[in-house]
């Protein structure tokens, strides 16, 4: 099926859809604004970080935040998304997961 793939983690194989790739990009954008992994679990963006974001970008931050709702309740996908955005290998991981 177009837009679908698999991600193998330990002894589990997960379906990876186009929407999952989009959520991965959302995590990248939010992390670039300074939101921590722990903050991303919360229902709303932390104001101390949000106030440092240009006001004209707030609608995108809130839209992105809402886009992660599905992953906040799907722990394996959440963990893959966070792991793919850690450290120097994040850009390589993102490229790989989009292929």
Backbone as JSON Lines, residues from 0, in Angstrom:
{"i":0,"aa":"X","n":[0.84,-1.18,0.0],"ca":[0.0,0.0,0.0],"c":[0.89,1.25,0.0]}
{"i":1,"aa":"X","n":[0.65,2.21,-0.9],"ca":[1.45,3.44,-0.93],"c":[1.35,4.2,0.4]}
{"i":2,"aa":"X","n":[2.48,4.75,0.83],"ca":[2.49,5.53,2.05],"c":[2.54,4.69,3.3]}
{"i":3,"aa":"X","n":[2.82,3.4,3.14],"ca":[2.89,2.51,4.3],"c":[4.21,1.76,4.28]}
{"i":4,"aa":"X","n":[4.77,1.55,5.45],"ca":[5.99,0.78,5.58],"c":[5.99,0.08,6.92]}
{"i":5,"aa":"X","n":[7.12,-0.46,7.28],"ca":[7.27,-1.15,8.55],"c":[8.52,-0.64,9.25]}
{"i":6,"aa":"X","n":[8.45,-0.57,10.56],"ca":[9.61,-0.25,11.38],"c":[9.77,-1.41,12.35]}
{"i":7,"aa":"X","n":[10.94,-2.0,12.36],"ca":[11.21,-3.12,13.26],"c":[11.98,-2.62,14.47]}
{"i":8,"aa":"X","n":[11.46,-2.92,15.65],"ca":[12.07,-2.53,16.91],"c":[12.11,-3.77,17.79]}
{"i":9,"aa":"X","n":[13.32,-4.2,18.13],"ca":[13.51,-5.42,18.93],"c":[12.72,-6.56,18.29]}
{"i":10,"aa":"X","n":[11.73,-7.08,18.98],"ca":[10.96,-8.19,18.44],"c":[9.58,-7.76,17.95]}
{"i":11,"aa":"X","n":[9.42,-6.47,17.68],"ca":[8.14,-5.92,17.25],"c":[8.29,-5.25,15.89]}
{"i":12,"aa":"X","n":[7.29,-5.4,15.06],"ca":[7.26,-4.73,13.76],"c":[6.02,-3.84,13.74]}
{"i":13,"aa":"X","n":[6.23,-2.56,13.51],"ca":[5.14,-1.59,13.53],"c":[4.84,-1.07,12.12]}
{"i":14,"aa":"X","n":[3.58,-0.85,11.84],"ca":[3.21,-0.2,10.59],"c":[3.58,1.26,10.68]}
{"i":15,"aa":"X","n":[4.19,1.79,9.63],"ca":[4.62,3.19,9.58],"c":[3.92,3.84,8.4]}
{"i":16,"aa":"X","n":[3.01,4.76,8.68],"ca":[2.19,5.39,7.65],"c":[2.72,6.8,7.34]}
{"i":17,"aa":"X","n":[2.18,7.39,6.3],"ca":[2.52,8.77,5.94],"c":[2.25,9.71,7.11]}
{"i":18,"aa":"X","n":[1.16,9.47,7.84],"ca":[0.83,10.3,9.0],"c":[1.9,10.19,10.09]}
{"i":19,"aa":"X","n":[2.52,9.03,10.21],"ca":[3.59,8.87,11.2],"c":[4.81,9.68,10.8]}
{"i":20,"aa":"X","n":[5.13,9.7,9.5],"ca":[6.24,10.52,9.02],"c":[5.96,12.0,9.28]}
{"i":21,"aa":"X","n":[4.7,12.41,9.11],"ca":[4.33,13.81,9.38],"c":[4.48,14.12,10.87]}
{"i":22,"aa":"X","n":[4.1,13.18,11.74],"ca":[4.26,13.4,13.18],"c":[5.72,13.5,13.56]}
{"i":23,"aa":"X","n":[6.56,12.74,12.88],"ca":[7.99,12.82,13.12],"c":[8.52,14.21,12.79]}
{"i":24,"aa":"X","n":[8.05,14.79,11.71],"ca":[8.44,16.16,11.34],"c":[7.94,17.16,12.39]}
{"i":25,"aa":"X","n":[6.75,16.91,12.93],"ca":[6.2,17.77,13.98],"c":[7.1,17.76,15.21]}
{"i":26,"aa":"X","n":[7.54,16.57,15.61],"ca":[8.45,16.48,16.76],"c":[9.7,17.3,16.49]}
{"i":27,"aa":"X","n":[10.23,17.19,15.28],"ca":[11.43,17.98,14.92],"c":[11.19,19.47,15.08]}
{"i":28,"aa":"X","n":[10.06,19.95,14.55],"ca":[9.77,21.39,14.64],"c":[9.64,21.83,16.09]}
{"i":29,"aa":"X","n":[8.9,21.06,16.88],"ca":[8.69,21.44,18.28],"c":[9.99,21.37,19.08]}
{"i":30,"aa":"X","n":[10.81,20.36,18.83],"ca":[12.09,20.27,19.52],"c":[12.99,21.43,19.11]}
{"i":31,"aa":"X","n":[12.92,21.86,17.85],"ca":[13.72,23.0,17.39],"c":[13.31,24.29,18.11]}
{"i":32,"aa":"X","n":[12.07,24.37,18.54],"ca":[11.62,25.54,19.31],"c":[12.1,25.47,20.76]}
{"i":33,"aa":"X","n":[12.59,24.31,21.19],"ca":[13.11,24.18,22.55],"c":[12.26,23.35,23.49]}
{"i":34,"aa":"X","n":[11.19,22.74,22.99],"ca":[10.37,21.87,23.84],"c":[11.1,20.55,24.07]}
{"i":35,"aa":"X","n":[11.17,20.13,25.33],"ca":[11.86,18.89,25.67],"c":[10.95,17.69,25.38]}
{"i":36,"aa":"X","n":[11.56,16.51,25.41],"ca":[10.78,15.28,25.23],"c":[9.69,15.17,26.29]}
{"i":37,"aa":"X","n":[10.04,15.51,27.51],"ca":[9.07,15.44,28.61],"c":[7.93,16.42,28.37]}
{"i":38,"aa":"X","n":[8.25,17.64,27.93],"ca":[7.21,18.65,27.64],"c":[6.26,18.18,26.55]}
{"i":39,"aa":"X","n":[6.78,17.47,25.56],"ca":[5.95,17.03,24.45],"c":[4.86,16.06,24.89]}
{"i":40,"aa":"X","n":[5.02,15.42,26.03],"ca":[4.0,14.52,26.58],"c":[2.78,15.27,27.12]}
{"i":41,"aa":"X","n":[2.98,16.54,27.48],"ca":[1.9,17.32,28.1],"c":[0.81,17.66,27.09]}
{"i":42,"aa":"X","n":[-0.37,17.95,27.6],"ca":[-1.5,18.3,26.75],"c":[-1.39,19.66,26.09]}
{"i":43,"aa":"X","n":[-0.56,20.54,26.64],"ca":[-0.4,21.89,26.1],"c":[1.07,22.29,26.12]}
{"i":44,"aa":"X","n":[1.47,23.16,25.19],"ca":[2.86,23.63,25.2],"c":[3.19,24.39,26.48]}
{"i":45,"aa":"X","n":[4.39,24.2,26.99],"ca":[4.83,24.9,28.19],"c":[5.05,26.38,27.85]}
{"i":46,"aa":"X","n":[4.42,27.26,28.62],"ca":[4.5,28.68,28.33],"c":[5.92,29.25,28.38]}
{"i":47,"aa":"X","n":[6.77,28.81,29.32],"ca":[8.13,29.36,29.33],"c":[8.87,29.17,28.0]}
{"i":48,"aa":"X","n":[8.59,28.1,27.29],"ca":[9.21,27.89,25.98],"c":[8.4,28.63,24.92]}
{"i":49,"aa":"X","n":[7.09,28.5,24.99],"ca":[6.2,29.12,24.0],"c":[6.43,30.63,23.9]}
{"i":50,"aa":"X","n":[6.66,31.29,25.02],"ca":[6.82,32.74,24.98],"c":[8.08,33.17,24.23]}
{"i":51,"aa":"X","n":[9.03,32.24,24.05],"ca":[10.24,32.55,23.28],"c":[10.05,32.34,21.78]}
{"i":52,"aa":"X","n":[8.91,31.76,21.41],"ca":[8.58,31.54,19.99],"c":[7.88,32.79,19.47]}
{"i":53,"aa":"X","n":[8.21,33.22,18.28],"ca":[7.55,34.39,17.68],"c":[6.03,34.17,17.66]}
{"i":54,"aa":"X","n":[5.3,35.2,18.03],"ca":[3.85,35.1,18.15],"c":[3.18,34.64,16.86]}
{"i":55,"aa":"X","n":[3.74,35.01,15.71],"ca":[3.12,34.59,14.45],"c":[3.3,33.09,14.18]}
{"i":56,"aa":"X","n":[4.15,32.43,14.97],"ca":[4.34,30.99,14.84],"c":[3.51,30.18,15.83]}
{"i":57,"aa":"X","n":[2.85,30.85,16.75],"ca":[2.05,30.16,17.76],"c":[0.97,29.28,17.14]}
{"i":58,"aa":"X","n":[0.23,29.75,16.13],"ca":[-0.81,28.85,15.56],"c":[-0.21,27.53,15.06]}
{"i":59,"aa":"X","n":[0.97,27.59,14.45],"ca":[1.62,26.36,13.98],"c":[2.04,25.49,15.16]}
{"i":60,"aa":"X","n":[2.55,26.1,16.22],"ca":[2.95,25.33,17.41],"c":[1.73,24.61,17.98]}
{"i":61,"aa":"X","n":[0.6,25.31,18.12],"ca":[-0.6,24.68,18.67],"c":[-1.14,23.59,17.75]}
{"i":62,"aa":"X","n":[-1.11,23.82,16.45],"ca":[-1.55,22.8,15.49],"c":[-0.63,21.58,15.57]}
{"i":63,"aa":"X","n":[0.68,21.83,15.63],"ca":[1.63,20.73,15.75],"c":[1.39,19.95,17.04]}
{"i":64,"aa":"X","n":[1.17,20.68,18.12],"ca":[0.96,20.03,19.41],"c":[-0.24,19.09,19.34]}
{"i":65,"aa":"X","n":[-1.3,19.55,18.74],"ca":[-2.51,18.72,18.61],"c":[-2.28,17.53,17.69]}
{"i":66,"aa":"X","n":[-1.39,17.68,16.72],"ca":[-1.11,16.61,15.77],"c":[-0.45,15.41,16.46]}
{"i":67,"aa":"X","n":[0.16,15.62,17.61],"ca":[0.84,14.54,18.33],"c":[-0.06,13.74,19.25]}
{"i":68,"aa":"X","n":[-1.32,14.11,19.36],"ca":[-2.24,13.43,20.29],"c":[-2.24,11.92,20.07]}
{"i":69,"aa":"X","n":[-2.32,11.48,18.83],"ca":[-2.38,10.04,18.54],"c":[-1.15,9.3,19.07]}
{"i":70,"aa":"X","n":[0.02,9.91,18.95],"ca":[1.24,9.25,19.42],"c":[1.38,9.28,20.93]}
{"i":71,"aa":"X","n":[0.79,10.25,21.59],"ca":[0.9,10.31,23.05],"c":[0.24,9.09,23.69]}
{"i":72,"aa":"X","n":[-0.63,8.42,22.96],"ca":[-1.33,7.23,23.46],"c":[-0.86,5.96,22.76]}
{"i":73,"aa":"X","n":[0.21,6.04,21.98],"ca":[0.78,4.89,21.27],"c":[2.27,4.86,21.58]}
{"i":74,"aa":"X","n":[2.6,4.27,22.7],"ca":[3.94,4.41,23.26],"c":[5.06,3.96,22.32]}
{"i":75,"aa":"X","n":[4.89,2.88,21.59],"ca":[5.98,2.43,20.72],"c":[6.27,3.44,19.62]}
{"i":76,"aa":"X","n":[5.25,4.01,19.0],"ca":[5.45,5.03,17.96],"c":[6.07,6.28,18.58]}
{"i":77,"aa":"X","n":[5.59,6.64,19.76],"ca":[6.12,7.8,20.48],"c":[7.62,7.64,20.72]}
{"i":78,"aa":"X","n":[8.01,6.47,21.21],"ca":[9.42,6.22,21.49],"c":[10.27,6.25,20.22]}
{"i":79,"aa":"X","n":[9.76,5.71,19.13],"ca":[10.49,5.76,17.86],"c":[10.66,7.21,17.41]}
{"i":80,"aa":"X","n":[9.58,7.99,17.51],"ca":[9.64,9.4,17.12],"c":[10.66,10.18,17.92]}
{"i":81,"aa":"X","n":[10.68,9.95,19.21],"ca":[11.64,10.66,20.06],"c":[13.07,10.2,19.78]}
{"i":82,"aa":"X","n":[13.25,8.91,19.65],"ca":[14.6,8.38,19.39],"c":[15.15,8.89,18.07]}
{"i":83,"aa":"X","n":[14.3,9.0,17.07],"ca":[14.73,9.47,15.75],"c":[15.15,10.94,15.78]}
{"i":84,"aa":"X","n":[14.74,11.66,16.82],"ca":[15.05,13.08,16.91],"c":[16.13,13.39,17.93]}
{"i":85,"aa":"X","n":[16.84,12.4,18.38],"ca":[17.9,12.63,19.37],"c":[19.26,12.74,18.72]}
{"i":86,"aa":"X","n":[20.05,13.66,19.21],"ca":[21.46,13.73,18.88],"c":[21.79,14.0,17.42]}
{"i":87,"aa":"X","n":[23.02,13.7,17.08],"ca":[23.54,13.99,15.75],"c":[22.95,13.11,14.66]}
{"i":88,"aa":"X","n":[22.37,11.98,15.03],"ca":[21.83,11.06,14.04],"c":[20.4,11.39,13.64]}
{"i":89,"aa":"X","n":[19.82,12.45,14.19],"ca":[18.41,12.76,13.94],"c":[18.13,12.98,12.46]}
{"i":90,"aa":"X","n":[18.95,13.75,11.77],"ca":[18.7,14.0,10.35],"c":[18.77,12.72,9.54]}
{"i":91,"aa":"X","n":[19.72,11.85,9.85],"ca":[19.84,10.57,9.15],"c":[18.62,9.71,9.44]}
{"i":92,"aa":"X","n":[18.18,9.67,10.7],"ca":[17.03,8.86,11.06],"c":[15.78,9.34,10.35]}
{"i":93,"aa":"X","n":[15.6,10.64,10.27],"ca":[14.43,11.19,9.61],"c":[14.42,10.8,8.15]}
{"i":94,"aa":"X","n":[15.56,10.89,7.49],"ca":[15.64,10.53,6.08],"c":[15.27,9.07,5.91]}
{"i":95,"aa":"X","n":[15.81,8.2,6.75],"ca":[15.55,6.78,6.65],"c":[14.08,6.46,6.86]}
{"i":96,"aa":"X","n":[13.45,7.08,7.85],"ca":[12.05,6.78,8.15],"c":[11.09,7.33,7.12]}
{"i":97,"aa":"X","n":[11.51,8.28,6.29],"ca":[10.66,8.81,5.23],"c":[10.76,8.01,3.94]}
{"i":98,"aa":"X","n":[11.77,7.16,3.83],"ca":[11.97,6.39,2.58],"c":[10.98,5.24,2.5]}
